[in-house]
Amino acid sequence: MAKHAKLRQVGKSKPLADQVYDRLLNLITSPEMPAGSRLSVDALVRELNVSQTPIRQALVKLQTQGLVVREVNVGYSTPPLPDASEMAEIFDFRLMIEPLAAARAAEVATKQELEIMEKLLLDMELISERGSLGNYGKFAQKDDKFHNQILSISGNRIAKNAIQRLTVHNHLFRLHFHKSVADQANEEHREILQAIKNRRPSAAKKAMQSHIVASRNRLEPHF
């Protein structure tokens, strides 16, 4: 494991398994962690001062999310990043699916569902204000949940499952993350949410299209 990626010891502010997962998530979604980096269980035991059990549980969970890979007789490591061609295809696919989901969400979203979206956006805005390197993973996960919430509201389970399997938001923040990126994304998220709240399907569709295109344009130089 890279020396610059060393973690602080786990504290006691929340359940141990959740703390370990959060720390590992922040580590592997950081642009400072190169693709293909080894994740040694023994090294993590020493650095986090916990037993192997919660570390292995966290690694298994991250593996199911596509954020780590495991090879027999080798162990865990960070996966390769998509190449430029694959990323272009991912954005093309998102442009076919997510704007339609946003339009549908503007038609059917309940008050409770809108409140969840508002809370996620407020959380992302707070993370962006802090702007520290340790917030990569947190922002990526909130971003992912925001988009998945829209897909859930739309009611199209196939579309939601397809987007989730891409783990696209985590890849994006592994490629390139800093405060201005987060601030820009939050402004675009706010436009999407406002259009959904106002029950304006066409505006929600356009706002989502603009957000995905802007995200692609921000990241293309880093593919």
C-alpha positions as CSV (number, residue, x, y, z in Angstrom):
1,M,0.0,0.0,0.0
2,A,1.4,3.4,-0.9
3,K,3.0,5.3,1.9
4,H,1.2,8.6,1.0
5,A,-2.2,6.8,1.5
6,K,-1.6,5.9,5.2
7,L,-4.7,6.1,7.3
8,R,-5.3,7.5,10.7
9,Q,-6.4,5.1,13.4
10,V,-10.1,4.3,13.7
11,G,-11.9,6.1,16.5
12,K,-15.1,5.2,18.4
13,S,-17.7,7.7,17.1
14,K,-19.6,5.1,15.1
15,P,-19.8,1.3,14.7
16,L,-16.4,-0.2,14.0
17,A,-17.4,-1.9,10.7
18,D,-18.8,1.4,9.4
19,Q,-15.7,3.3,10.3
20,V,-13.4,0.8,8.6
21,Y,-15.6,0.9,5.5
22,D,-15.6,4.7,5.4
23,R,-11.8,4.9,5.8
24,L,-11.2,2.3,3.0
25,L,-13.7,4.0,0.8
26,N,-11.9,7.4,1.2
27,L,-8.6,5.7,0.5
28,I,-9.5,3.9,-2.7
29,T,-11.6,6.7,-4.3
30,S,-8.8,9.2,-3.8
31,P,-6.9,10.2,-6.9
32,E,-3.7,9.7,-4.8
33,M,-4.4,5.9,-4.8
34,P,-3.2,4.6,-8.3
35,A,-5.1,1.9,-10.1
36,G,-3.7,-1.5,-9.3
37,S,-2.5,-0.6,-5.8
38,R,-2.3,-3.5,-3.4
39,L,-4.5,-3.4,-0.3
40,S,-2.7,-5.5,2.3
41,V,-5.0,-6.8,5.1
42,D,-2.0,-7.1,7.5
43,A,-0.9,-3.5,6.7
44,L,-4.5,-2.2,7.3
45,V,-4.6,-4.1,10.6
46,R,-1.5,-2.2,11.8
47,E,-2.6,1.2,10.5
48,L,-6.2,1.1,11.7
49,N,-5.4,-0.9,14.9
50,V,-8.3,-3.2,14.4
51,S,-8.7,-7.0,13.8
52,Q,-8.8,-8.6,10.4
53,T,-12.6,-9.3,10.6
54,P,-14.0,-5.7,10.0
55,I,-11.3,-5.1,7.4
56,R,-12.2,-8.2,5.4
57,Q,-15.9,-7.4,5.8
58,A,-15.3,-3.9,4.4
59,L,-13.2,-5.3,1.5
60,V,-15.9,-7.8,0.6
61,K,-18.5,-5.0,0.5
62,L,-16.2,-2.8,-1.6
63,Q,-15.6,-5.8,-3.9
64,T,-19.4,-6.1,-4.5
65,Q,-19.5,-2.4,-5.4
66,G,-16.7,-2.9,-8.0
67,L,-14.3,-0.7,-6.0
68,V,-11.8,-3.3,-5.2
69,V,-10.8,-6.6,-7.0
70,R,-9.5,-9.8,-5.5
71,E,-7.2,-12.3,-7.2
72,V,-6.5,-15.7,-5.8
73,N,-3.1,-15.9,-4.2
74,V,-2.6,-12.2,-4.7
75,G,-5.3,-10.5,-2.5
76,Y,-7.1,-7.2,-2.9
77,S,-6.2,-4.2,-5.0
78,T,-7.8,-1.2,-6.6
79,P,-9.3,-1.9,-10.0
80,P,-8.1,-0.4,-13.3
81,L,-9.7,2.8,-14.4
82,P,-11.9,2.7,-17.5
83,D,-10.0,3.9,-20.6
84,A,-11.1,6.8,-22.7
85,S,-13.2,4.7,-25.1
86,E,-15.0,3.0,-22.2
87,M,-15.6,6.3,-20.4
88,A,-17.1,7.8,-23.6
89,E,-19.5,4.8,-23.8
90,I,-20.5,5.2,-20.2
91,F,-21.4,8.9,-20.7
92,D,-23.3,8.0,-23.9
93,F,-25.3,5.4,-22.0
94,R,-26.0,7.8,-19.1
95,L,-27.3,10.4,-21.6
96,M,-29.8,7.9,-22.9
97,I,-31.0,6.8,-19.4
98,E,-30.7,9.5,-16.7
99,P,-32.4,12.5,-18.4
100,L,-35.5,10.4,-19.0
101,A,-35.4,9.3,-15.4
102,A,-35.2,12.9,-14.2
103,A,-38.2,13.8,-16.4
104,R,-40.2,10.9,-14.9
105,A,-39.1,11.9,-11.4
106,A,-40.5,15.4,-11.9
107,E,-43.9,13.8,-12.6
108,V,-44.1,11.3,-9.8
109,A,-41.7,12.3,-6.9
110,T,-43.3,12.4,-3.5
111,K,-42.6,14.9,-0.7
112,Q,-40.6,12.3,1.2
113,E,-38.5,11.4,-1.9
114,L,-37.8,15.1,-2.5
115,E,-36.7,15.5,1.1
116,I,-34.2,12.7,0.6
117,M,-32.7,14.4,-2.4
118,E,-32.5,17.7,-0.6
119,K,-30.7,16.1,2.3
120,L,-28.2,14.4,0.0
121,L,-27.5,17.7,-1.8
122,L,-27.0,19.5,1.5
123,D,-24.6,16.8,2.6
124,M,-22.6,17.2,-0.7
125,E,-22.5,21.0,-0.3
126,L,-21.2,20.6,3.3
127,I,-18.5,18.1,2.1
128,S,-17.5,20.5,-0.7
129,E,-17.1,23.3,1.8
130,R,-14.7,21.2,3.9
131,G,-12.7,20.4,0.7
132,S,-10.2,18.0,2.3
133,L,-8.6,15.1,0.6
134,G,-10.3,12.7,3.0
135,N,-13.7,13.6,1.5
136,Y,-13.3,12.1,-1.9
137,G,-15.1,8.9,-1.0
138,K,-17.9,10.6,0.9
139,F,-18.7,13.0,-1.9
140,A,-18.6,10.2,-4.5
141,Q,-21.0,8.1,-2.4
142,K,-23.4,11.0,-1.9
143,D,-23.2,11.8,-5.6
144,D,-24.0,8.2,-6.4
145,K,-27.0,8.1,-4.0
146,F,-28.4,11.4,-5.5
147,H,-28.4,10.0,-9.0
148,N,-29.7,6.6,-7.8
149,Q,-32.5,8.3,-5.9
150,I,-33.7,9.9,-9.2
151,L,-33.5,6.5,-10.9
152,S,-35.5,5.0,-8.0
153,I,-38.2,7.6,-8.2
154,S,-38.5,7.0,-11.9
155,G,-39.5,3.4,-11.1
156,N,-37.3,1.9,-13.7
157,R,-35.4,-0.8,-11.9
158,I,-33.5,-2.1,-14.9
159,A,-32.2,1.4,-15.6
160,K,-31.2,1.8,-11.9
161,N,-29.4,-1.5,-11.8
162,A,-27.5,-0.8,-15.0
163,I,-26.2,2.5,-13.9
164,Q,-25.3,1.2,-10.5
165,R,-23.2,-1.6,-12.0
166,L,-21.0,1.1,-13.7
167,T,-19.8,2.5,-10.3
168,V,-19.3,5.5,-12.5
169,H,-19.3,8.2,-9.8
170,N,-16.5,6.5,-7.9
171,H,-14.5,6.2,-11.0
172,L,-15.0,9.9,-11.8
173,F,-13.7,11.0,-8.5
174,R,-10.7,8.6,-8.7
175,L,-9.9,10.4,-12.0
176,H,-10.2,14.0,-10.8
177,F,-11.5,15.7,-7.8
178,H,-11.1,19.1,-6.2
179,K,-13.3,21.6,-4.6
180,S,-14.2,23.5,-7.8
181,V,-15.4,20.2,-9.4
182,A,-17.6,19.5,-6.4
183,D,-19.0,23.1,-6.4
184,Q,-19.8,22.9,-10.1
185,A,-21.5,19.5,-9.6
186,N,-23.5,20.8,-6.7
187,E,-24.8,23.8,-8.7
188,E,-25.9,21.4,-11.5
189,H,-27.5,19.0,-8.9
190,R,-29.4,22.0,-7.5
191,E,-30.9,22.8,-11.0
192,I,-32.0,19.2,-11.4
193,L,-33.6,19.1,-8.0
194,Q,-35.3,22.4,-8.5
195,A,-36.8,21.3,-11.8
196,I,-38.1,18.1,-10.2
197,K,-39.6,20.0,-7.3
198,N,-41.3,22.4,-9.7
199,R,-42.9,19.4,-11.6
200,R,-41.2,20.4,-14.8
201,P,-40.2,17.2,-16.7
202,S,-38.7,18.9,-19.7
203,A,-36.6,21.2,-17.5
204,A,-35.5,18.2,-15.3
205,K,-34.5,16.3,-18.5
206,K,-32.5,19.3,-19.8
207,A,-30.8,19.9,-16.5
208,M,-29.7,16.3,-16.2
209,Q,-28.4,16.3,-19.8
210,S,-26.4,19.5,-19.1
211,H,-25.0,18.0,-15.9
212,I,-23.8,14.8,-17.6
213,V,-22.3,16.7,-20.5
214,A,-20.6,19.1,-18.1
215,S,-19.2,16.2,-16.1
216,R,-17.8,14.6,-19.2
217,N,-16.2,17.8,-20.4
218,R,-14.6,18.3,-16.9
219,L,-13.1,14.8,-17.0
220,E,-12.1,14.3,-20.6
221,P,-8.6,15.8,-20.2
222,H,-8.0,13.2,-17.4
223,F,-9.2,10.0,-19.3
